[in-house]
Amino acid sequence: MLEGEIKSRVKGGLIVDVSGVKGFLPGSQLDVVPVRNLDDYLGKRFEFKVMKIDRERRNIVLSRRDLIEQRRREKRKGLLTDIKVGQLRSGLVKNITDFGAFIDLGGLDGLLHITDMSWGRVSHPSKVLKVGETTEVVILGIDFDKERVSLGLKQKHQTRGQYRFEIPRGQSCARQGGQLVPYGAFVEIEEGVEGLVHVSEISWIQRVGRASTYSLSATKWMPWYSTLTGPTRKSRSASARPRPIRGHGAGEIPVGSRVKGIVRNFTSYGAFVELQEGIDGMIHVSDMSWTRKVNHPSEILKKADIVDVVVLEVDPSNQRISLGLKQAQNDPWSLIADRYKVGQKVTGKVSKLASFRRVHRPGGRD
């Protein structure tokens, strides 16, 4: 080990004065991290390790990087014998990736995985930490053979298990929506405790296929309702709307009654009609017309149409109401026998062509 002063910059590295002898320090051997500007090191004194000596050319090749790595290895071994699982350690955020952050504990790098940064959901580690800042972490695990350490940040704070008995079923809490996912939205019920609002629990009026298609926002404050809790569960489910009283719809909308509603949404098999605030029913495509086969409800209805329908069935246990559009109209087939007789000549308009198999009728002509 030698001590010298960096004097000048040359192609590929730096010239170091070691007690009057010039030594060459390759740029790659200056530090353990890439150096952007070699001029920043001019005039500074460091300790170096001799890599090669050429006596004929009176040339010495030096390395500062090898010396740093050697000392880090020695320090790392010391840290591995000193740290223990559960300890709190202060470290420097060295690097951030999509899956976590690497923390320098003072010669030993540990990985802080994104799932151990917060009890809530973290979209990206950069939302929690910044490169160059100092943070305090918990030692979660140590692999002595591979010299790897796993770290935790959320473990410093109150665990979500301590909240388990504080959120009763049915409790309303106005909280801010969190991350939207295709199957629902995550809501922070309390600090560090999240609940999932499934798409099936977002609205009583609309059939929501994706949370992003509804009027939910990641920053919207709404009344949420806890629908699941228990001492053995680490998560909660929540609802964006309170459930109507069971039987409320059945009591005010009896089977057979004729009611008005607004067409709110379509599916391939029917249309959803809002009858009252918080109560909707469905018209199946088979109950839309007496005379035609309906392939899609948009052939008969438009969104926001006001329609007269008949209540065909009410299922309070499953919160379902079946409606009929054609049942609110006269059935033309009931008048056929009165208007037309067998053998009667009639005039009609060809509306559609189809191929049918000929059927032999006994006593008749083919």
ABEGO torsion letter per residue (X at the ends): XBBBBBABBBBGEBBBBBGGBBBBBBAAAABABBBABAAAABGBBBBBBBABBBAAAGBBBBBAAAAAAAAAAAAAAAAAAABBBGBBBBBBBABBBAAEBBBBAGGBBBBBBAAAABABBBABAAAABBBGBBBBBBBABBBAAAGBBBBBAAAABBBAAAAAAABBBGBBBBBBBBBBBAAEBBBBABBGBBBBBBAAAABAABBBABAAABABBAABBBBBBBABBEAABABBBBBABBBBBBGAAAAABBBGBBBBBBBABBBAAEBBBBABBGBBBBBBAAAABAABBBABAAAABBBGBBBBBBBABBBAAAGBBBBBAAAABBBAAAAAAAABBBGBBBBBBBABBBBBBBBBBBGBBX
